[in-house]
Amino acid sequence: MKPVVSLAFLTCLCPLAASAQEAEPGGVFFTFGLGQTFVGSTDRDLETTEAEDGFESVTDLSFGVVTETREQRLSFDLDTAFSLTEDEFADEGIVARLAYNRNSADASFDFALEGRREDIAFLRDATDFINDDGVIVLPDDFDDLTGTGFRNQTTVSVALTWGDTAPVGYSLSGSQTRLRYEDASAALLDNDTSTIALGMRLNINEVVTSNIGLSYTQSEDTGEPATDTTTLSGALTFARPLGALTTGISMSRDEEDETFWAATVARDYALPNGSLRGELGAVEDEFGDIRLTGGIAFSYPLPAAEITLSADHSLAPGDDRATTTFSANYLQELSPVSSMQVGFDFGQTSDPDGGDVLATGSLSASYGYSINAFWQVNVGASFDFREDAGVATDSTSVFLALDRQFSFQP
């Protein structure tokens, strides 16, 4: 989905999510969303070879249903979008997710199945990789998201925990991801990845909690030998009056019996008005060198506004390309029916020497007005940029979006 469309729907989807969460246990709750966005932009495809200016119309459709009792919850969500330009009518992609959760006094079970189909061409920026917590998470194939074609990904995951209220608790989880490329212009390899993990929590005393985990991951590209990684991790969490202090260390062994380690220390602070989290770590990369990692997240709510900031520099043990992300957002409520939002998002990967950079980002501003309880209009502008191996492109866009939310409980 285009960055400006993501910005427009970020506001309109909030009532949708809130309505679903307010469903009374024991019933079935339905939500429907309809959005129409008109965009005028320069070089909307962020192409390095040819700028493609023009206007675009994007229609977004969403559907959600949830049924729950006090012990269990079943939900299904579907979102799709279509775009119309001067040249073509295109499918912007589709996301479907089925989730089930069951809780008891001392245990929980979670199951999720998600399917995603989206354009490979890098027509979007870092705003499309923001997760439910507002943090940018770049996909594993971020460096390959160029060219034409479609990226199809299916993920199934299951998790079981027990002993939640006991001094000793356990967890068992597993997941499998199937990644397929369709009509790709670049030489991209299909991939299957499976992970199984075991965990144990031990409450040493009222202040200290220990967590130990063991996981096994197998990843296989089409036509390539499978790669195996086994990871043993341990962490100690110290409860402090202003927030928890957590220290952790992990050891990973690959199929060639090479071992790589990582260590982190993190601290959470509960501020008088807001929250702050900081993390600092060290990781052994593919070449045996020690590289620093770290992150910070800050949230500052105001009576009629909220400021959020996050920055992260990460590297997986035994890897060579580091990931850097940054996100800043300011949301101001102007009146009971209007609001303003300004945001900046950035994400990049790079080699150990800082070369071979692939970066993308966006600076955006929007104004939202609720016509009534169901209709909302958003107007705004964004500046998007991309750098690929030293070649930079940018695009400026203005948009107008109309959104309508439907919800009912039989």
N, C-alpha and C positions, 0 to 999 in steps of 0.2 A: 504494500500500500504506500502511496506517495507520502512524503513527509508532511506536506501541508494538510493532507487528508487526515493523517494521524493526529495532527494538532487539533484539527476541527472536531474530530470524534472523541478526543481525550475528555473534553468537557461534557459532550452529550452522552457518553456511555456511563458517566458517574451516576446519574439518576437510575439508569438501567440496573447497574450493579446494586445500588442501594435498595431498589424495589425488591430485587430477588432476595436480598439478605433479610428483608423485613417480612418475608413470608412466614405465616404462622405455622408452627410444627403441626403435622398431621394433614396438610393440604397439598394441593398441586398448584403451582404458580407459573404463569406464562408471561414472557416478555417478548416484544417485537420492536425492532428499530428500523427506521427508514431515514436515510440521509442522502442529500443531493448537494454536491460541491462543484462550484465553477472556479477554474483556476486559469490564470494567465501567467505565463512564465517565459523566461529566457533560458535556452539550453536545458529544457526540462529533463532530458535524459542524462545530463552530466557527461556527455560524450566528449572524448578527447580529440576526435577526428572531425566532427561536424556539429555545430550548434543547431539545435532544433527548437526554435521559438514557436509560440502559438498558444491556443486556448484548449482547455480540456474540461470535459464533464465527467465526474465520477459519481456513481451511484453505489451506496453501501447498504446492504441488507443484513440484519442480524436477528437471531431467534434464540430464545433461552427458555428452558423449562426446568423446574426443580420441585421435587417432592421430598418431604422429610418428616421424621418423627423425632422424639427426644434421643433415640439411640442411633438412627441412621439417616443418611442423606444421599439422594441420587439426583444428579444434574446433567443436563446436556446443553451445549452452547454451539451455535453455528454462526459464522460471519463470512460474508463474501462481498466482493466489489467488482464493478465493471466500469471501464473508462471508454469515452468516445472523444476522439480527436478529429482533426480535419482529414486524417488519412485512414483511420481504422477504428474498429470496435474491438476492444481487448478485454480479456479476463485478467483482473488484477490479482486473483488468487482466492483461496478459500481456507478457512480454519474451522475444524470441528473437534469438539472435546466432550468426552463422556467420563464422568467421575462418580465414584461411590465411596462413601465413608461410613464406618460403623464403629461406635464407641461403647465401651462398658466402663464400669468403675475403675478397672485396673488395666485395660488393654484397648487397642484401637487397630482397625484394619482400613487401609486405603488402596483404592484401585483407580487408575486413570488410563485412558486411551485417547491419544491426540493424533490427528492427521492434518498436515499442512501442505498446501500447494501454492507456490509463489514464483514470481518471475526471477530468473537467475540474474538478468541484467541489473546492474547496480543503479537502479532508478530511485533508491531510497537512501537515507542517511542514518545516523546513529539513533534517531528517534524511534525507528522501527525495531530496535533491539532492546527497548526498555521493558523490564519484567514487571510483575505485579507490585514489587516493592519500590519501583522507581529507579532501579539500578540498571545501567547498561550492561548487557551480557552479550558479547559478540559470539556468533556461532563458530564452531570448529573450522568450517570451510569459508570463513570470512575472506581469506585471501583469494578465493576462487570465484567469488560472486561477481563475475563480469561476463559479458557476452550475451547471447540470447538463449532462449529455452526456458524450461521450468524445473524447479527444484521441488521434489516430493519427499516428504519426511513423515514417517509414522513411528510413534513412540508408545509403548505400553509399559506401565510401571505398576508395581505392587509393593506394599510395605505393611509389616506387622510389628507391633510393639506390645509388650506385656510387662507386668511388674511396674507400672507407671507410678503407683503410690507406695511401692515397697522400697527398702534400702538398696536393693539390687534390681535393675531393670534390663531388659534385653530387646533387641530389634533384629529383624530380618527383612531385607529388601532386595528387589531385583528389577531390572529394566532391560528392554531391548529396543534399539532404534534402527529403522530401515530407511536408508537414504538412497533415492534414485533420481537421476537426471534424465530429462526428456527433451529431445531435439536441441541438445546443447551444442553451441558453436565451438566451445572450448573443450579440451581433452580432460573432462572431469570423470572421476572414477566413482561408481556406485560403492556404497559402504554398508556393512552390517556391524553393529556394536552391541555387545551384551555385557551386563554388569550384575554381579551378585555381591551383597555385602552383609556382614554380621557385625553387631555392635553390642556392647555391654556398658551400662551405667552403674556406678557405685557411689553412693552417698557416704563419703568417709566420715564426715561429721556435719554439723549444721552450717559450716562455712565452706567446706571443700567438697567438690564433686569431681569424680574421675570418669572419663569416657575412653573406651578402647574400641577400635574398629579394625576390621579386616575385610578387604574387598578384592575382587578378581574381575578384570575387564579383558574381553577379547574383541579385537577390532580387525575386520577383514575387508580390504578393497578388492574389487573385482579383478581377477587375474593376478593378484598379489598374495604372498604368504600371509597368514594371520599373525597378528602381533598380540602378545599377552602381557599384561601388567598386573602384578600383585602388590597391594599397598597395605602396610600396617601403620596405624596411626594411634596416637594417644594424646589426651588433653586433660588439663587440670583447670577447673573453674573455681575462683575464689569469690564468694559473695561479699561485696563491699557496700557500705551505706549509700554511696552515690552511684553504684553500678558495678557490674561484674568485671573481674580481671581474669582473662583466659590465656593460658599458654598451651601451645601444641607443637608436636613434632611428628613427622611421618617419614617412612622409608618405602621407596618403590623399587621393585625389581622387574626388569623387562625380560623378553624371551631370550636375550643374549646373556642373561645372568648379570647384567650391569645394574648396580644399585645407585639410586639418587635419593637425596634427602631434602627436606624442607622443614623450617621452623618458624613459628609465628608467636607474637604476643599481642593481645588486643585488650582494649579497655573501653567500657561503656560508662558514660556519665549522664546522669539525670539532672539536667539543668533546671533552675527555677521555672523557666518557661522554654521548654524544648528539650532536645537530646543531642548528644554528641558521641560518636564512636570513632576510635582511631586504632589502626593496626599497622604493625611493622614486622617484616619477616625477611628471611634469607632462604634462597633456593639454589640447589646445585643444578646447573644446566646441562645440556647434551655433551658439552666439552669438558665437564668437570669443574668449571669456574663457578664461583659463588656470586650470585647477583641478588640485589636487594629488591624487596617488594613492599608494598604498603598501600594503605587506603584510609580515607576519612569520610565520614558521613555526618551531616549536620541538618537538623530540623528546628525551625524557629516559628511556631505558630503565634499569630497576633490576633487581636479581637476580630478583625475583618480581613485578615490576610495571612499568608504563610510563605516562608522562605525555606527552600530545601537546596542543599549542596551535597555533592558526592564526587569523590575522585578515587581512582584505583589504578595501581600498576601491578600487574600479576604475571606470573610465569609458572607453568606446570613443571614439576620435577622431571629432568631429562629432556626438556624441550629447548628450543633455541630462539623462538620468536616470542617476544614479550607483548602484552596487550595493555594499552593505556586508555582509560575512559574518564570522562569528566561530564558532569551534568549540573546545571544550575537552573532553578525555576522560582519565579515569583508570581504568586496568585493573589490578586486584590479584589475583594468584594466591594464594588462601587455602590450598590444598592441591593435591596432584596431580590431584584430581577436582573441585575447586570453585574458583570465581572470583567477583569482584565488579566491577561496572563502574558508573561515574558519568559522565554526560556532559551538556554544554550546547551547543546549536546555535542559531544565529540568522542570519537573512538578511532583507535589506530593500532596496527601491529607493525613491528619492526624487528630487524636482525640485532644481534648482540652489539654491533658497532653503530647502531642507529640508522643503518641503511635499509634499502628496499622497503620503503615506507608505503603502506596503504592506509589512508586516513579519510575519514568522512565526518561531516558535522553540519550543524544547522543553528542559526540564530533566528528566532521567531517571536512574533508578537500578535496577539489576537484580542478581540473584544467580543464578549458574548452577551446576548440579551434574550431573556425568556419572555416570549410573546404571551404565553399563558402556561398552564401547568403541563402542557404536552409539546408545544412547539418552541424551538430555540433557533436563533440565528447567530452565526459567528462570522466576523469579518477579520481579516488579518493579512500579514505579509511575512515572508521568510526569505532568508538568504542561506542557500545551501552550497556546500563546497566539497570537493573530493580531490585527493592527491594520490596518484598511482605511479610509483617508481619515478618520482620527480616531476611528473606531468600533472599540472593543476587545472581544474575546471571549476566553474561556479555557476549558479543559477539564482535568479531573483524571481519571486513569485508573489502574487496577490490572490486572495481567494474570498469567496462568499459561500457559506454553507448553511443549509436549512435542515433541521433534524426534527423528527417526530418519534416519540416513544409511546408504545402501547403496552399495557400490562393489565392482567385480570386474573382472578382466582375463582374457579368454578364453585 
